[in-house]
Amino acid sequence: MLSARKTMDVVAADKDVGTYRGAAEICGVDPKTVKRKVAAWEAGELDDERAARAPVPKNTDVARDLVAQRVEATKAKVTAKRLLVETRAVDYAGSGRNFRRLVAAEKKKWRARNGRQRRPAVWTPGDALVIDWGTLPGGVHVFCAVLAWSRIRFVRFARDETAATTFSLLAECFEVLGGVPAKVLADRMGCLKAGTVAQVVIPTPDYVRFATHYGFSPDFCHPGDPASKGIVENLVGYAKRDIPTPDADTDLAAWNRAAAEWCVERNSVEHSEICAVPAERLAAETELLRPLPGLRPRIGRAEIRKVDKLSTIRVASARYSVPSALVGARVEAVTYDGVVRIYRIDTAEMVATHDQLAPGESSILDEHYPTPRKAPSRGPRARTETEHRFLALGDVAATFIRAGAAAGMTMLPKEIEIIVNDLLPAHGHDAVTRALERAVRFSRFRADDIRSILAIGPASPEPAAAGGQVVIDLPTVEPRPLDAYRIGGLA
């Protein structure tokens, strides 16, 4: 049976040459087949013939049900590469290319059934300000805000994404807008989020106080909800692409001056979505914004400190360490929300973070110093020739001195001199060392005690721990035959 395309080639060839045989030679089929197809085409029966044709089985049919189940179970997240291993076990012998097409088709069907229906947001004047953070190459953070109805853009650079920085930039944004919107819609920022319940974000107490001061309502996006924050996500990407990326030699003030100029330029050009100039719409929206409070709220506490020779600074009578390379330099310490953040003044780089401590306490981090912390060493140090010779006996000699000193042996220097000058030459290094170990064990620190231990020698008992084996050296005797133990033979 010819395919639909081959059938049309046969009919076209017959129209070109006018003979069945000629068309058959061109298409590589039998002349009778050409005659039958041409007659069916002239009678309009080709469509009926294709409709009655049985579907051609495919080599992926054996795996179709399994793929559909796995796509449904994983919500179209499973990959064809991982599924191919499973389908080989159900006798699928087709190519990987056909299998990838099958998986793509099943995923497309699943998305058509379960796809999310969205509609564009409808914003009202003075209602919402949408904010978000982004990160540029080099670790520079960019804060973006959009006044939803007028599409006024606000972009500033920062050195971190802390709550204090977010509050200060929000305050600056409100001053640029000339008022406060009814609510501020933010992503689920960790610096503003105290917790969640039923996917509802609980703002931090500091954020609630800040919102109360300005008179707006804090709002948060739902997780995985592009419809609620797509307006600011586009601005973050736009800012990353369009604003010149700050380099390491540019200070924070220069970055923000360039960002402010960019905002003025973009807000004065017609917006493609609203087909209006955002700056002109802001003039009408400002009347619906809430008035600014008389003063800014206090956000954090910044203090300038000089790093001392110990590579530390003092803030509120507490000591905090900084990298040792900054000894002698001046740094900025910002205290907010129970955390002390220390920044370099010249590069605005955060160099240390500490939990806020009470007065008189210290927070010292080992990574701020080039060498590891050494354990305090207050062991014996020889000052005389006799002490040098005694400590040459090894660790047991140092232990003997520390234990004797702890026991209050005021005559310990004299006892050591007797051990070194009298006992050591007479008994040797090994014997004296063993005697010192036994003396320490039983808290005997006089030279006479060492002399008594040396006199007993190997006959001194060695107490064994509870449950251990007791090893006793028994005297050796000459073996005797059993006849020697007869009654008559005993003398």
C-alpha positions in Angstrom: 0.0 0.0 0.0 1.4 3.4 -1.1 1.7 6.3 1.3 -0.3 9.5 0.7 2.8 11.3 -0.6 3.7 8.4 -2.9 0.1 8.3 -4.2 0.2 12.0 -5.1 3.6 11.5 -6.8 2.0 8.8 -8.9 -1.0 10.9 -9.9 1.3 13.9 -10.7 3.6 11.7 -12.8 0.6 10.4 -14.8 -0.5 14.0 -15.5 3.1 14.8 -16.7 3.7 11.9 -19.1 0.1 10.9 -19.9 0.8 7.1 -19.8 0.5 4.6 -17.0 3.7 2.8 -18.0 5.7 6.0 -18.1 4.4 7.1 -14.7 5.2 3.7 -13.3 8.8 3.9 -14.5 9.2 7.4 -13.0 7.8 6.4 -9.6 9.1 2.8 -9.5 5.7 1.1 -9.2 3.6 -1.3 -11.3 1.6 0.3 -14.2 -1.6 -1.4 -12.8 -1.0 0.4 -9.5 -0.8 3.7 -11.4 -4.0 3.0 -13.2 -5.8 2.1 -10.0 -4.6 5.2 -8.1 -5.4 7.6 -11.0 -8.9 6.1 -11.3 -9.4 6.5 -7.5 -8.2 10.1 -7.6 -10.6 11.0 -10.5 -13.5 9.4 -8.6 -12.6 11.2 -5.4 -12.0 8.0 -3.4 -8.4 8.6 -2.3 -9.6 10.2 1.0 -12.0 7.3 1.7 -9.1 4.9 1.1 -6.8 6.7 3.5 -9.5 6.9 6.1 -10.2 3.1 5.9 -6.5 2.3 6.2 -5.5 0.7 9.5 -3.1 2.7 11.6 0.5 1.7 11.2 1.9 0.3 14.5 4.9 2.1 16.0 7.8 0.6 17.9 7.1 3.1 20.8 3.6 1.7 21.4 4.9 -0.8 23.9 6.3 2.0 26.1 3.5 4.6 25.6 1.5 3.6 28.7 4.5 3.5 31.0 5.7 6.9 29.7 2.2 8.4 30.3 2.1 7.1 33.9 5.6 8.4 34.7 4.9 11.8 33.1 1.7 12.1 35.2 3.4 11.0 38.4 6.3 13.5 38.0 4.2 16.3 36.6 6.2 16.3 33.3 9.5 16.7 35.1 11.0 13.3 34.2 13.6 13.2 31.4 13.6 10.9 28.4 17.2 9.8 29.3 16.1 8.4 32.7 12.9 6.8 31.3 14.7 5.0 28.5 16.4 2.7 31.0 13.0 1.7 32.4 11.4 1.1 29.0 14.2 -1.2 27.9 12.8 -3.6 30.5 9.4 -3.7 28.8 10.9 -4.9 25.5 11.2 -1.5 23.9 13.8 -1.9 21.1 13.5 1.3 19.3 15.9 4.2 18.9 16.5 6.9 21.5 15.4 9.5 19.0 11.9 8.0 18.6 11.7 7.6 22.4 12.5 11.3 23.0 9.8 12.2 20.6 7.3 10.0 22.5 8.2 11.6 25.8 8.0 15.1 24.4 4.5 14.3 23.0 3.3 13.0 26.3 4.7 16.0 28.2 2.9 18.3 25.7 -0.4 16.5 26.3 0.1 16.7 30.1 0.8 20.4 30.0 -2.3 21.0 27.8 -4.4 19.3 30.4 -2.7 20.8 33.5 -1.4 24.1 32.3 -1.9 27.1 34.4 -4.2 29.8 33.1 -3.0 33.3 33.8 -4.4 36.7 33.0 -2.7 40.1 33.0 -2.6 42.1 36.2 -4.8 45.2 36.5 -3.1 47.9 38.5 -4.8 50.9 40.0 -3.1 54.3 40.7 -1.4 54.6 44.1 -1.9 51.0 44.9 1.3 48.9 44.7 5.0 49.2 44.6 6.8 46.0 43.6 10.4 45.4 44.8 13.0 42.7 44.4 16.8 42.1 44.6 19.2 40.9 42.0 22.9 40.1 41.9 25.4 41.4 39.3 28.7 39.8 38.3 31.3 40.5 41.0 28.9 40.2 43.9 27.3 43.6 43.5 23.6 43.6 44.6 21.0 45.7 42.8 17.7 46.8 44.3 14.8 47.3 41.9 11.4 48.8 42.5 8.5 49.6 40.1 5.4 51.7 40.9 2.9 49.3 39.2 0.4 51.7 37.6 2.8 54.5 36.3 5.7 52.0 35.7 8.2 54.4 37.4 11.5 52.5 37.8 13.8 52.8 40.8 17.2 51.1 40.7 20.1 51.3 43.3 23.2 49.4 44.0 24.1 48.0 47.4 26.8 45.9 49.0 24.4 43.4 50.7 20.7 42.4 50.9 20.1 42.9 54.6 17.0 44.3 56.2 18.7 47.5 57.1 19.8 48.1 53.5 16.4 47.2 52.1 14.7 49.6 54.5 17.0 52.5 53.7 16.5 52.0 49.9 12.8 51.7 50.3 12.9 55.0 52.3 14.9 56.6 49.4 12.4 55.2 46.9 9.5 56.8 48.7 11.3 60.1 48.7 11.9 59.9 44.9 8.2 59.0 44.3 7.1 61.9 46.5 4.7 59.6 48.5 3.9 56.2 49.8 1.8 53.6 48.0 -0.9 51.6 49.7 1.1 48.4 49.7 4.6 47.1 48.9 4.7 43.8 47.1 7.9 41.9 47.7 9.4 38.5 46.8 9.7 36.1 49.8 12.9 37.9 51.0 14.7 36.3 53.9 15.5 39.7 55.4 11.8 40.6 55.6 10.3 37.2 56.4 9.9 35.9 59.9 8.1 32.7 59.0 5.2 31.3 57.0 1.8 29.7 57.8 -0.3 28.1 55.1 2.0 29.8 52.5 1.3 33.2 54.0 4.4 35.1 54.9 4.7 36.6 58.4 6.8 39.8 58.2 9.5 40.5 60.7 8.7 42.8 63.6 11.2 45.4 62.2 9.5 45.3 58.9 6.1 45.8 60.5 7.4 48.8 62.5 8.9 50.3 59.3 5.6 49.8 57.4 3.7 51.4 60.2 6.0 54.4 60.2 5.4 55.0 56.5 1.7 53.8 56.5 1.8 51.0 53.9 0.7 47.4 54.0 3.5 44.8 53.5 2.5 42.1 51.0 4.5 39.1 49.6 4.3 36.9 46.5 3.3 33.3 46.6 6.0 30.8 45.8 6.4 30.0 42.1 3.9 32.7 41.1 5.4 34.7 38.1 2.1 36.5 37.6 2.4 38.4 40.9 6.0 39.6 40.5 6.7 39.4 36.8 6.6 43.2 36.6 9.7 43.6 38.8 11.5 40.5 37.5 11.6 42.1 34.1 13.1 45.3 35.6 15.8 43.2 37.4 16.8 41.6 34.1 16.5 44.9 32.3 18.8 46.6 34.9 21.4 43.8 34.6 21.5 44.2 30.8 21.1 47.9 30.3 22.9 49.6 33.2 26.7 49.6 32.9 28.1 47.0 35.4 30.1 48.7 38.2 33.7 47.7 38.4 35.8 47.1 41.5 37.4 50.6 41.4 34.1 52.5 41.5 32.7 53.4 44.9 29.1 52.9 46.0 28.1 56.5 45.6 29.3 56.6 41.9 27.3 53.4 41.2 24.1 54.9 42.6 24.6 58.2 40.8 24.8 56.3 37.5 21.7 54.3 38.5 19.8 57.5 39.3 20.7 59.0 35.9 19.6 55.8 34.2 16.2 55.9 36.0 15.6 59.5 35.0 16.4 58.6 31.4 14.2 55.5 31.2 11.3 57.1 33.1 11.2 59.9 30.5 10.8 57.6 27.6 7.5 56.0 26.5 6.9 52.6 28.0 6.0 49.9 25.5 3.4 48.3 27.8 1.3 51.3 28.8 2.2 53.4 25.7 2.8 56.4 27.9 5.7 58.2 29.6 6.1 56.9 33.2 7.2 60.4 34.5 4.0 62.0 33.1 1.8 59.3 34.7 3.6 59.7 38.0 2.4 63.4 38.1 -1.2 62.1 38.1 -0.5 59.2 40.5 1.3 61.3 43.1 -2.0 62.9 44.2 -3.2 59.4 45.2 0.0 58.4 47.1 0.1 58.8 50.9 2.1 61.6 52.3 5.7 61.0 53.5 6.3 61.1 57.3 8.3 64.0 58.7 11.4 62.0 59.5 13.1 58.8 58.3 13.1 55.9 60.8 16.5 55.0 62.3 17.8 52.0 60.4 20.9 50.4 62.0 23.7 52.1 63.8 26.9 52.9 61.9 30.2 53.7 63.6 33.7 54.3 62.3 36.4 52.4 64.1 40.2 51.9 63.7 41.5 48.3 63.7 44.0 47.8 66.6 47.1 45.6 66.7 45.1 42.6 67.8 43.1 42.9 64.6 40.0 43.8 66.5 37.6 46.7 67.0 35.4 47.8 69.9 31.7 48.5 69.5 29.6 49.2 72.6 32.5 47.9 74.8 32.5 44.6 73.0 35.5 43.4 71.0 35.1 42.0 67.4 37.8 40.6 65.1 38.4 41.6 61.5 40.9 40.2 59.0 44.5 40.8 60.0 45.3 42.6 56.8 43.2 45.6 58.0 45.4 46.3 61.0 45.6 50.1 61.3 42.8 50.7 58.7 39.5 52.4 59.5 36.3 50.4 59.0 32.6 51.0 59.3 30.6 48.9 61.9 26.9 48.7 61.3 24.8 47.2 64.1 21.3 46.2 63.3 18.9 43.4 64.2 21.4 41.8 66.7 24.2 41.6 64.1 27.4 43.6 63.7 28.5 43.9 60.1 31.9 45.4 59.4 32.7 47.1 56.1 35.8 48.5 54.5 35.4 52.2 53.9 37.4 52.4 50.7 35.8 49.5 48.8 32.5 49.1 50.8 33.2 45.4 51.0 31.8 43.5 54.0 34.8 41.9 55.7 33.3 40.4 58.9 29.9 39.5 60.5 29.4 38.9 64.2 26.5 38.4 66.5 26.0 41.4 68.8 27.6 40.7 72.2 27.1 42.2 75.7 29.7 44.8 76.9 33.0 43.1 77.9 32.5 40.1 75.7 34.6 39.2 72.6 33.9 37.5 69.3 37.2 36.3 67.8 37.1 34.3 64.5 40.2 32.1 63.7 39.8 32.7 59.9 40.7 36.4 60.5 44.3 35.5 61.5 47.0 34.0 59.2 48.1 31.3 61.7 45.9 28.8 63.6 45.3 29.3 67.3 47.9 27.7 69.5 47.0 25.9 72.7 48.5 27.5 75.8 51.8 25.8 76.7 52.9 26.2 80.4 55.0 23.0 80.7 58.4 22.6 82.4 61.2 24.6 80.8 64.8 23.8 81.9 66.8 26.7 83.2 69.8 24.9 84.8 72.0 22.0 83.8 70.4 19.7 86.3 66.9 20.5 85.0 68.1 19.8 81.4 69.5 16.4 82.4 66.3 15.5 84.3 63.9 16.6 81.5 66.1 14.6 79.0 64.5 11.5 80.6 61.3 12.2 78.5 57.7 13.0 79.1 57.7 11.1 82.4 60.1 13.6 83.9 57.8 16.5 82.9 54.9 14.7 84.4 56.9 14.1 87.6 57.6 17.8 87.9 54.0 18.9 87.2 52.5 16.3 89.6 55.1 17.1 92.3 54.4 20.9 92.0 50.6 20.3 92.2 51.2 18.2 95.4 53.0 21.1 97.0 56.5 19.6 97.1 58.6 22.7 98.1 61.8 20.6 98.2 61.3 19.3 94.7 64.4 21.0 93.2 66.6 19.4 95.8 65.0 16.0 95.2 65.6 16.3 91.4 69.2 17.2 92.0 69.7 14.0 94.0 68.0 11.9 91.4 70.2 13.3 88.6 73.5 13.3 90.5 73.2 10.1 92.5 70.5 7.7 91.2 70.8 8.3 87.5 74.5 7.4 87.2 74.1 4.4 89.4 71.0 2.8 87.9 70.9 4.1 84.3 68.3 5.8 82.2 65.8 3.0 81.7 65.6 2.0 85.4 65.2 5.6 86.6 62.5 6.2 84.0 60.5 3.2 85.2 60.9 4.2 88.8 59.6 7.7 88.0 56.6 6.3 86.3 55.8 4.2 89.4 56.5 7.2 91.7 54.0 9.4 89.7 51.4 6.6 89.8 51.5 6.4 93.6 52.3 10.2 94.2 55.8 9.7 95.7 58.1 12.6 94.8 61.1 12.3 97.2 64.5 11.0 96.1 64.3 8.3 98.9 61.1 7.0 97.4 62.8 6.6 94.0 65.7 4.9 95.7 63.4 2.4 97.4 61.6 1.6 94.1 65.0 1.0 92.4 66.1 -1.2 95.3 63.0 -3.5 95.0 63.4 -3.7 91.3 61.2 -6.2 89.4 59.9 -7.6 92.7 57.7 -4.6 93.2 54.0 -5.5 92.6 52.1 -4.0 89.7 48.4 -3.5 90.6 46.2 -4.6 87.8 42.9 -2.9 86.8 39.6 -4.5 87.8 38.8 -7.4 85.5 42.3 -7.5 84.0 44.8 -10.4 84.1 47.2 -10.6 87.0 50.7 -11.6 85.7 52.9 -13.0 88.5 56.5 -14.1 87.9 56.8 -17.5 89.8 60.2 -18.9 90.8 61.5 -21.7 88.6 62.3 -25.1 90.2 64.1 -28.2 88.9 61.6 -30.8 87.5 61.4 -34.1 89.5 59.9 -37.5 88.5 56.8 -38.8 90.2 58.7 -41.5 92.1 60.4 -38.8 94.1 57.0 -38.0 95.7 56.4 -41.5 97.2 56.1 -41.7 101.0 59.1 -44.0 101.3 61.2 -41.8 99.1 60.6 -38.6 101.0 63.5 -37.7 103.3 
